[in-house]
Amino acid sequence: MSQTKQKTSIVNKFLNLIEKAGNRLPDPSILFFFLCAGLIFLSWFISLFNIKVENPGTGKTVEVTSLISREGFGKIISESITNFSEFPALGLVLAVMIGIGVAEKSGYFDKLMVQVVLKAPRKIIVPIIIFVGIIGNAAGDAAPVVLPPLTALVFIKLGYHPIAGLAMAYASALGAFAANLTLGMSDALVYAFTKPAAELIDKDINLNVAMNWYFIAASTIVLLPAIYYVSMKIVIPRLGTYHPNDDSNEDESNNEITTKEKKALKFANISFLIVIGVLLALSIPENGWLRNSDTGSLIEKSPLMDGVGIVILVVFFVPGFVYGIVSGKIGNTKDLGKMLSDSMSTMGSFIVIVFFAAQLLAYLEWSNLGIVISVKGAELLQGQNGVVLIIGFIILSSLINLLIGSASAKWAILAPIFIPMFMLLGYHPAFTQMVYRIGDSITNPITPMMPYLPLLLSYAQKYDKNMKLGTLISSLMPYSIVLAIVWPIFMIIWYLLGIPFGPGGDIYFNK
């Protein structure tokens, strides 16, 4: 008993330290403002040393140019709006959010998860919940919000401790955040910062949202048994038998599906299959409309890849809209309009971050700091084995994730540095992006900076009034540890086999 308390105490101290450090950081948007200001000063300071490198894109020698000058000041004032409005993939992300927002706000995602979990046979209910959690990251906030309390109730019926269910569902949704069978918002978000970062080296580089698709789909299959093992062999036995209090029962009304909602789900799912059928009909034939009209390719400069944002929008919008109509959630155009505006309002922080990130990228290009940092960094890493780079970047990303919860904010900072640097070492942006996504995911369950963690704690306290954050994290920690072992190993094997990460997402960059 004393050992358990000691472990909990150590976990608490560590998490308190991380939480205090993270809370001292400014809001991500303000952090980017400071980064922009710092970069302007840095351009002046480094320009004093006349550091020169050869631009790998043009072959010309460049040196750091100070932005604290008449010309620099003029550019900052006159081109800031253009930097923002022309930021690559901004429109794509917002378009994708229209479709996902309707599917989320109409209640389609929530009730679909409830239906799948409640209908799953008892023998396979646990892996089904894990699977739903993993692919649930395509559903916005639904998975980490809806799935944990639902799983807790299911675990009680199975004879397991409900907090084990909370931990498993939460870890499935967030620890495997970069794994999925389908493309979704997370793919669009990282792409939004990867593309402009890659263009610092190659203006004509051809990238697409789906360039990690093969790997994230395979990761779903690999991570499911890993999470299942942790649940059945570590977390569930550790928490032991649950003895409910009279006042600890959670309201199950939100986890029930009415007859009307069942009907709505049926029609929504049928509409989803129809959309997929239409996409296949337009893609599979050699003269399909979604193929490149000249080459017949589905990958290179095809409507499917170039318009993948609209494809994702339609795939999510149609079933969400059908569900809303049949269930009565969408009674008129005003209801639909409100859903669209509500879903778009959640993108406010992303849009602000993009404004400052666009300036940051422009400052890196104008001052030549981006090229200089990339070239010098590549020189330091020259000769390092790809396996070493994978492990090192995963560790860096996972540690930063403990302090900054927003995946897009972290990648907006790291992408302009590591995408060009790894490109100069010969690695495709798809490789670098995927390595980052793994590191960003594995510590999601244990970072105090994740906004869903306080909600999870409130769920847990319904079953144990004395539950503290450190104790809850101790049930989540095994998932992060196992994911930190299994996923990087899988990444290394994938890398050594030389398999592309997705359509147009090779391992190596060949200009």
C-alpha positions as CSV (number, residue, x, y, z in Angstrom):
1,M,0.0,0.0,0.0
2,S,2.8,2.4,0.9
3,Q,4.5,1.6,-2.5
4,T,1.3,2.6,-4.3
5,K,1.1,5.9,-2.4
6,Q,4.7,6.6,-3.1
7,K,4.2,6.0,-6.8
8,T,1.1,8.2,-6.9
9,S,3.1,10.8,-5.1
10,I,5.9,10.8,-7.6
11,V,3.4,10.9,-10.5
12,N,1.6,13.8,-8.8
13,K,4.8,15.8,-8.3
14,F,5.9,15.2,-11.9
15,L,2.5,16.2,-13.3
16,N,2.3,19.2,-11.0
17,L,5.6,20.4,-12.3
18,I,4.5,19.9,-15.9
19,E,1.2,21.6,-15.3
20,K,2.8,24.7,-13.6
21,A,5.3,25.0,-16.5
22,G,2.6,24.6,-19.1
23,N,0.3,27.1,-17.4
24,R,3.1,29.7,-17.4
25,L,3.2,29.6,-21.2
26,P,1.0,32.3,-22.9
27,D,-2.0,31.4,-25.0
28,P,-0.8,29.8,-28.3
29,S,-1.8,32.9,-30.4
30,I,0.1,35.2,-28.0
31,L,3.0,32.8,-28.1
32,F,3.2,33.1,-31.8
33,F,3.1,36.8,-31.6
34,F,6.2,36.7,-29.3
35,L,7.8,34.2,-31.7
36,C,7.3,36.7,-34.6
37,A,8.7,39.5,-32.6
38,G,11.6,37.3,-31.5
39,L,12.4,36.3,-35.0
40,I,12.5,39.9,-36.2
41,F,15.1,40.6,-33.5
42,L,17.0,37.4,-34.2
43,S,17.2,38.3,-37.9
44,W,19.0,41.6,-36.9
45,F,21.3,39.9,-34.4
46,I,22.4,37.0,-36.7
47,S,22.8,39.4,-39.6
48,L,25.7,41.0,-37.7
49,F,27.8,37.8,-38.1
50,N,27.5,37.6,-41.9
51,I,26.6,33.9,-41.9
52,K,26.3,32.6,-45.4
53,V,25.0,29.3,-46.8
54,E,24.1,27.9,-50.3
55,N,20.4,27.8,-51.0
56,P,19.7,24.2,-52.0
57,G,16.7,25.4,-54.0
58,T,18.4,27.9,-56.2
59,G,22.1,27.1,-55.7
60,K,22.8,30.7,-54.8
61,T,24.7,31.9,-51.8
62,V,22.4,33.6,-49.3
63,E,23.0,35.4,-45.9
64,V,20.7,36.4,-43.1
65,T,19.0,39.7,-43.8
66,S,17.8,41.9,-41.0
67,L,14.1,42.6,-40.9
68,I,14.8,45.7,-38.7
69,S,15.3,47.9,-41.7
70,R,13.4,50.2,-44.0
71,E,12.8,47.4,-46.5
72,G,11.9,44.8,-43.8
73,F,9.5,47.1,-42.1
74,G,7.8,47.9,-45.4
75,K,7.3,44.2,-46.1
76,I,5.9,43.5,-42.6
77,I,3.4,46.3,-42.9
78,S,2.3,45.9,-46.5
79,E,2.3,42.1,-46.9
80,S,0.9,40.8,-43.6
81,I,-2.6,40.4,-44.9
82,T,-1.4,38.8,-48.1
83,N,0.6,36.3,-46.1
84,F,-2.5,35.3,-44.1
85,S,-5.0,35.2,-47.0
86,E,-2.7,33.2,-49.2
87,F,-1.6,30.7,-46.5
88,P,-1.7,27.3,-48.2
89,A,-4.4,24.9,-47.0
90,L,-6.3,27.4,-44.9
91,G,-9.3,27.1,-47.1
92,L,-9.0,23.3,-47.2
93,V,-9.1,23.0,-43.4
94,L,-12.1,25.3,-43.1
95,A,-13.9,23.4,-45.8
96,V,-13.3,20.1,-44.2
97,M,-14.7,21.5,-40.9
98,I,-18.0,22.3,-42.6
99,G,-18.6,18.6,-43.3
100,I,-17.3,17.4,-40.0
101,G,-19.1,20.2,-38.1
102,V,-22.5,19.1,-39.5
103,A,-21.9,15.5,-38.6
104,E,-20.8,16.5,-35.1
105,K,-23.4,19.2,-34.3
106,S,-26.3,17.1,-35.6
107,G,-25.5,14.4,-33.2
108,Y,-24.6,11.8,-35.8
109,F,-21.1,11.1,-34.5
110,D,-22.3,10.8,-30.9
111,K,-25.2,8.4,-31.6
112,L,-23.2,6.4,-34.1
113,M,-20.6,5.7,-31.4
114,V,-23.3,4.7,-28.9
115,Q,-25.0,2.4,-31.4
116,V,-21.8,0.6,-32.2
117,V,-20.8,0.1,-28.6
118,L,-24.2,-1.0,-27.4
119,K,-24.7,-3.4,-30.3
120,A,-21.2,-5.0,-30.1
121,P,-21.3,-8.7,-28.8
122,R,-20.0,-9.1,-25.3
123,K,-17.0,-11.2,-26.3
124,I,-15.6,-8.5,-28.5
125,I,-17.0,-5.4,-26.9
126,V,-13.6,-4.2,-25.5
127,P,-11.7,-4.3,-28.8
128,I,-14.8,-2.7,-30.5
129,I,-14.6,0.2,-28.0
130,I,-10.9,0.6,-28.6
131,F,-11.5,0.6,-32.4
132,V,-14.2,3.2,-32.1
133,G,-11.9,5.3,-29.9
134,I,-9.0,5.1,-32.4
135,I,-11.1,6.0,-35.5
136,G,-13.1,8.5,-33.5
137,N,-10.5,11.2,-33.9
138,A,-12.1,11.9,-37.3
139,A,-15.2,13.0,-35.3
140,G,-13.8,16.1,-33.7
141,D,-14.5,16.3,-30.0
142,A,-17.0,13.4,-29.9
143,A,-14.6,10.6,-29.1
144,P,-12.8,11.9,-26.0
145,V,-16.1,13.5,-24.7
146,V,-18.7,10.8,-25.5
147,L,-16.9,7.5,-25.4
148,P,-15.3,7.5,-21.9
149,P,-18.5,7.8,-19.9
150,L,-20.3,5.3,-22.2
151,T,-17.4,2.9,-21.8
152,A,-17.5,3.3,-18.0
153,L,-21.1,2.1,-17.9
154,V,-20.3,-0.8,-20.2
155,F,-17.4,-1.9,-18.0
156,I,-19.7,-2.0,-14.9
157,K,-22.0,-4.4,-16.8
158,L,-18.9,-6.5,-17.7
159,G,-17.8,-6.6,-14.1
160,Y,-14.8,-4.3,-14.6
161,H,-13.9,-1.1,-12.8
162,P,-15.6,1.9,-14.6
163,I,-12.4,4.0,-14.2
164,A,-10.6,1.4,-16.3
165,G,-13.2,2.0,-19.0
166,L,-12.7,5.7,-18.8
167,A,-8.9,5.3,-19.1
168,M,-9.1,2.9,-22.0
169,A,-11.6,5.0,-24.0
170,Y,-9.6,8.2,-23.4
171,A,-6.3,6.6,-24.3
172,S,-7.8,5.0,-27.4
173,A,-9.2,8.4,-28.6
174,L,-6.1,10.5,-27.8
175,G,-3.1,8.2,-27.5
176,A,-3.8,6.8,-31.0
177,F,-4.7,10.3,-32.3
178,A,-2.7,9.9,-35.5
179,A,-4.1,6.5,-36.4
180,N,-7.3,6.1,-38.4
181,L,-8.8,4.2,-41.4
182,T,-10.1,7.4,-42.9
183,L,-8.8,10.9,-43.5
184,G,-10.1,13.6,-41.2
185,M,-9.5,17.0,-39.6
186,S,-6.1,16.0,-38.1
187,D,-4.7,15.2,-41.5
188,A,-5.9,18.5,-42.9
189,L,-4.5,20.4,-39.9
190,V,-1.0,19.1,-40.1
191,Y,-0.9,19.4,-43.9
192,A,-1.8,23.1,-43.5
193,F,1.6,23.7,-41.9
194,T,3.6,21.1,-43.7
195,K,3.0,22.4,-47.2
196,P,4.2,26.0,-46.6
197,A,7.2,24.7,-44.6
198,A,8.2,22.4,-47.5
199,E,7.9,25.3,-50.0
200,L,10.8,27.0,-48.2
201,I,13.0,24.5,-49.9
202,D,11.0,23.6,-53.0
203,K,8.3,26.0,-54.3
204,D,6.9,23.4,-56.7
205,I,6.7,20.5,-54.4
206,N,3.6,18.3,-54.8
207,L,2.0,17.3,-51.5
208,N,-1.5,16.2,-50.5
209,V,-3.6,15.6,-47.4
210,A,-3.5,11.8,-47.9
211,M,0.2,11.4,-47.9
212,N,0.2,9.6,-44.5
213,W,-2.9,7.5,-45.2
214,Y,-1.3,4.1,-45.6
215,F,0.6,4.4,-42.4
216,I,-2.2,5.8,-40.2
217,A,-4.5,3.0,-41.5
218,A,-1.9,0.3,-40.7
219,S,-1.3,1.9,-37.3
220,T,-5.0,1.4,-36.4
221,I,-4.5,-2.4,-36.8
222,V,-1.2,-2.4,-34.9
223,L,-2.3,-0.2,-32.0
224,L,-5.6,-1.9,-31.3
225,P,-4.1,-5.1,-29.8
226,A,-1.5,-3.0,-27.9
227,I,-4.2,-0.9,-26.2
228,Y,-6.2,-4.1,-25.6
229,Y,-3.2,-5.8,-23.9
230,V,-2.6,-2.8,-21.6
231,S,-6.3,-2.8,-20.6
232,M,-6.7,-6.5,-20.0
233,K,-3.3,-7.2,-18.4
234,I,-2.4,-4.0,-16.6
235,V,-5.2,-1.4,-16.0
236,I,-8.2,-3.6,-15.3
237,P,-6.4,-6.0,-12.9
238,R,-4.7,-3.1,-11.2
239,L,-8.0,-1.3,-10.4
240,G,-9.7,-4.5,-9.2
241,T,-13.3,-4.9,-8.3
242,Y,-15.7,-1.9,-8.3
243,H,-18.0,-1.4,-5.3
244,P,-20.6,1.2,-6.4
245,N,-22.0,3.9,-4.1
246,D,-25.7,4.7,-4.2
247,D,-25.0,8.2,-5.5
248,S,-22.3,7.2,-8.1
249,N,-24.6,6.1,-10.8
250,E,-24.4,8.2,-13.9
251,D,-27.4,9.3,-15.9
252,E,-27.7,6.8,-18.8
253,S,-30.3,8.9,-20.8
254,N,-27.6,10.4,-23.0
255,N,-26.4,6.9,-23.8
256,E,-29.8,5.6,-25.1
257,I,-31.0,5.7,-28.7
258,T,-34.6,6.5,-29.3
259,T,-36.6,4.9,-32.1
260,K,-36.4,8.1,-34.1
261,E,-32.7,8.3,-33.7
262,K,-32.3,4.7,-34.8
263,K,-34.2,5.5,-38.0
264,A,-32.1,8.6,-38.5
265,L,-28.9,6.5,-38.0
266,K,-30.1,3.9,-40.5
267,F,-30.7,6.5,-43.3
268,A,-27.5,8.4,-42.5
269,N,-25.5,5.2,-42.7
270,I,-27.1,4.3,-46.0
271,S,-26.4,7.8,-47.4
272,F,-22.7,7.4,-46.3
273,L,-22.5,4.1,-48.2
274,I,-24.0,5.8,-51.3
275,V,-21.4,8.6,-51.1
276,I,-18.6,6.1,-50.9
277,G,-20.2,4.1,-53.8
278,V,-20.3,7.2,-56.0
279,L,-16.7,8.1,-55.1
280,L,-15.6,4.6,-56.1
281,A,-17.6,4.7,-59.3
282,L,-15.8,8.0,-60.2
283,S,-12.4,6.6,-59.2
284,I,-12.1,3.0,-60.2
285,P,-12.7,3.1,-64.0
286,E,-9.7,4.1,-66.1
287,N,-11.6,7.1,-67.5
288,G,-13.1,8.0,-64.1
289,W,-13.8,11.6,-63.5
290,L,-11.7,11.7,-60.3
291,R,-8.6,10.6,-62.2
292,N,-6.1,12.8,-64.0
293,S,-7.6,13.3,-67.5
294,D,-4.2,13.1,-69.2
295,T,-2.4,10.3,-67.4
296,G,-5.3,8.4,-65.7
297,S,-3.5,8.6,-62.4
298,L,-5.5,8.8,-59.1
299,I,-2.5,10.2,-57.3
300,E,-0.6,12.7,-59.4
301,K,-2.5,15.9,-60.0
302,S,-5.9,14.2,-60.0
303,P,-9.2,15.8,-59.0
304,L,-9.4,13.2,-56.1
305,M,-6.1,14.3,-54.5
306,D,-6.3,18.0,-55.4
307,G,-9.9,18.1,-54.2
308,V,-9.5,15.8,-51.2
309,G,-10.8,18.6,-48.9
310,I,-14.1,18.7,-50.8
311,V,-14.2,14.9,-50.8
312,I,-13.9,14.8,-47.0
313,L,-16.4,17.6,-46.7
314,V,-19.0,15.6,-48.7
315,V,-18.3,12.3,-47.0
316,F,-19.1,13.7,-43.5
317,F,-21.6,16.4,-44.5
318,V,-24.1,14.0,-46.3
319,P,-24.7,11.5,-43.4
320,G,-24.6,14.3,-40.9
321,F,-27.2,16.3,-42.9
322,V,-29.4,13.2,-43.4
323,Y,-29.3,12.3,-39.7
324,G,-30.2,15.9,-38.8
325,I,-33.2,15.9,-41.2
326,V,-34.6,12.5,-40.1
327,S,-34.0,13.0,-36.4
328,G,-35.5,16.5,-36.4
329,K,-32.3,18.2,-35.4
330,I,-32.4,20.1,-38.7
331,G,-36.0,21.4,-39.1
332,N,-35.2,24.3,-41.4
333,T,-32.3,26.2,-43.1
334,K,-31.8,28.2,-39.9
335,D,-30.9,25.1,-37.9
336,L,-28.5,24.0,-40.6
337,G,-27.0,27.5,-40.7
338,K,-26.5,27.5,-37.0
339,M,-24.7,24.2,-37.1
340,L,-22.4,25.4,-39.8
341,S,-21.6,28.7,-37.9
342,D,-21.2,26.8,-34.6
343,S,-18.8,24.3,-36.1
344,M,-16.8,27.1,-37.8
345,S,-16.7,29.1,-34.6
346,T,-14.6,26.3,-33.0
347,M,-11.9,27.1,-35.6
348,G,-11.3,30.6,-34.2
349,S,-8.1,29.7,-32.3
350,F,-6.8,27.9,-35.4
351,I,-7.4,30.9,-37.6
352,V,-5.6,33.2,-35.2
353,I,-2.7,30.8,-35.0
354,V,-2.6,30.7,-38.8
355,F,-2.4,34.5,-39.0
356,F,0.8,34.6,-36.9
357,A,2.2,31.3,-38.4
358,A,1.8,32.9,-41.9
359,Q,3.9,35.9,-40.7
360,L,6.4,33.6,-39.1
361,L,6.9,31.6,-42.3
362,A,7.2,34.9,-44.3
363,Y,9.8,36.3,-41.9
364,L,11.8,33.0,-42.1
365,E,11.8,33.4,-45.9
366,W,12.5,37.1,-46.1
367,S,15.4,37.0,-43.7
368,N,16.7,33.7,-45.1
369,L,16.8,32.4,-41.5
370,G,14.7,29.4,-42.5
371,I,17.3,28.4,-45.1
372,V,20.3,29.1,-42.8
373,I,18.8,27.1,-39.9
374,S,17.8,24.2,-42.1
375,V,21.2,24.0,-43.8
376,K,23.2,24.3,-40.6
377,G,20.9,21.9,-38.8
378,A,21.2,19.4,-41.7
379,E,24.9,19.7,-41.5
380,L,24.9,18.8,-37.8
381,L,22.6,15.8,-38.5
382,Q,24.5,14.7,-41.6
383,G,25.3,11.0,-41.4
384,Q,22.8,10.2,-38.7
385,N,20.8,7.1,-39.4
386,G,17.1,7.5,-40.1
387,V,16.3,5.3,-37.1
388,V,18.1,7.8,-34.9
389,L,16.2,10.7,-36.4
390,I,12.9,8.9,-35.9
391,I,13.5,8.2,-32.2
392,G,15.0,11.7,-31.6
393,F,12.2,13.6,-33.2
394,I,9.5,11.4,-31.5
395,I,11.0,12.1,-28.1
396,L,11.2,15.9,-28.8
397,S,7.6,16.0,-30.1
398,S,6.3,14.0,-27.1
399,L,8.1,16.2,-24.6
400,I,6.8,19.4,-26.1
401,N,3.3,17.9,-26.1
402,L,3.5,17.9,-22.3
403,L,3.6,21.7,-22.3
404,I,1.6,22.7,-25.4
405,G,-1.7,20.8,-25.9
406,S,-2.6,22.1,-29.3
407,A,-1.3,19.8,-32.1
408,S,-1.6,22.5,-34.7
409,A,0.2,25.1,-32.6
410,K,3.1,22.7,-31.9
411,W,3.4,21.8,-35.6
412,A,3.2,25.4,-36.7
413,I,6.4,26.0,-34.6
414,L,8.2,22.8,-35.5
415,A,7.3,22.4,-39.2
416,P,9.2,25.4,-40.6
417,I,12.4,24.1,-38.9
418,F,12.2,20.3,-39.3
419,I,10.5,19.9,-42.6
420,P,13.2,21.9,-44.5
421,M,15.9,20.4,-42.4
422,F,14.9,16.8,-43.0
423,M,14.3,17.6,-46.7
424,L,17.9,18.6,-47.0
425,L,18.8,15.3,-45.4
426,G,16.8,13.6,-48.2
427,Y,13.6,12.9,-46.4
428,H,10.1,13.6,-47.8
429,P,7.8,15.9,-45.8
430,A,5.4,12.9,-45.4
431,F,8.1,11.1,-43.4
432,T,8.8,14.1,-41.1
433,Q,5.1,14.9,-40.6
434,M,4.3,11.3,-39.6
435,V,7.2,11.1,-37.1
436,Y,5.9,14.3,-35.5
437,R,2.3,12.9,-35.4
438,I,3.5,9.8,-33.5
439,G,5.4,11.9,-30.9
440,D,2.4,14.3,-30.6
441,S,0.0,11.4,-29.9
442,I,1.7,9.1,-27.5
443,T,1.8,11.6,-24.6
444,N,-1.7,12.9,-25.2
445,P,-3.3,10.7,-22.5
446,I,-1.0,12.0,-19.8
447,T,-0.5,15.7,-20.6
448,P,-2.2,18.1,-18.2
449,M,-2.4,20.6,-21.1
450,M,-5.1,18.5,-22.8
451,P,-8.5,20.3,-22.3
452,Y,-10.4,17.0,-22.0
453,L,-8.4,15.8,-19.0
454,P,-10.4,17.9,-16.4
455,L,-13.6,16.5,-18.0
456,L,-12.2,12.9,-17.6
457,L,-11.4,13.6,-14.0
458,S,-15.0,14.8,-13.3
459,Y,-16.2,11.5,-14.9
460,A,-13.9,9.5,-12.7
461,Q,-15.0,11.4,-9.5
462,K,-18.5,10.1,-10.1
463,Y,-17.2,6.6,-9.3
464,D,-14.5,7.6,-6.7
465,K,-15.0,11.0,-4.9
466,N,-11.4,10.9,-3.7
467,M,-10.0,10.5,-7.2
468,K,-7.1,13.0,-7.9
469,L,-5.4,13.9,-11.1
470,G,-2.2,12.0,-10.3
471,T,-4.1,8.8,-9.5
472,L,-6.1,9.1,-12.8
473,I,-2.9,9.7,-14.7
474,S,-1.4,6.6,-13.1
475,S,-4.1,4.6,-14.9
476,L,-3.3,6.4,-18.2
477,M,0.5,6.2,-18.0
478,P,0.7,2.5,-19.0
479,Y,-1.0,3.4,-22.3
480,S,1.5,6.1,-23.1
481,I,4.5,3.8,-22.2
482,V,3.3,1.0,-24.4
483,L,2.4,3.3,-27.3
484,A,5.9,4.9,-26.9
485,I,7.4,1.5,-27.5
486,V,5.1,-0.1,-30.1
487,W,4.4,2.8,-32.4
488,P,8.1,3.9,-32.9
489,I,9.1,0.3,-33.5
490,F,6.3,0.0,-36.1
491,M,7.5,3.3,-37.7
492,I,11.1,2.0,-37.8
493,I,10.1,-1.3,-39.4
494,W,8.0,0.6,-42.0
495,Y,10.9,2.9,-42.7
496,L,13.4,0.0,-43.1
497,L,11.0,-1.7,-45.5
498,G,10.8,1.4,-47.6
499,I,7.0,1.5,-47.8
500,P,5.4,4.9,-48.9
501,F,3.4,6.5,-46.1
502,G,0.6,7.4,-48.4
503,P,-0.3,8.5,-51.9
504,G,2.5,10.7,-53.0
505,G,4.1,10.3,-49.6
506,D,7.5,8.7,-50.2
507,I,10.1,8.2,-47.5
508,Y,12.8,10.1,-49.5
509,F,12.7,13.5,-51.1
510,N,13.8,13.6,-54.7
511,K,13.7,17.0,-56.1
